[in-house]
Amino acid sequence: MLPVALAGKGHAAISAAPAVRTVCNERTFRLTSGISYPTGWRLEVLPPPDGDVDLTYRCLAGRGVDALAAPTLTDR
C-alpha cells in the first residue's frame, strides 16, 4: 500500500519515495521473477489512479515497446 502521505502525489514523487523503492527494486525483481540478472529490464512503478481510495501501487518490469516476443516469467 502506498503511504497515505504520498496519496495524490505525482508519478515522480511516488517512484522516488523510499517506502516505494524498498519494494520496487532489482532485488524484488530477482526474487519474484527468478531472473538473476536485471540487465535489459526496465523497472517502473505504477501508482494508483488519482482520487482512488485504494492506494495499491504496482511494480512493473519490461524490456521496452514490443521487446517481449513470448511469455518470459512462466514456469519459474
Phi, psi and omega in degrees: 000142177288133176302139184305325180298339181264354180301130179084355178284162180284169181304315183299316181293318180293314181298327183270350184296133180305322180297325179281319181296333178289343178258311183266091182206176183297323180297313179298320177302312180297317181293319185275334183264336186081002178269121187276352181230123180274005181302130180088351179263142176251122180261136185216156177253133175252104181288163175293154178299147177304135177081357181284135179283339175277114185266028178286128173247165183232148174257123183245154175222136179207176180245007182110174183300125177056025182271346178260110183271344182208164176304135186251327187259009178280153179062031177247000000 
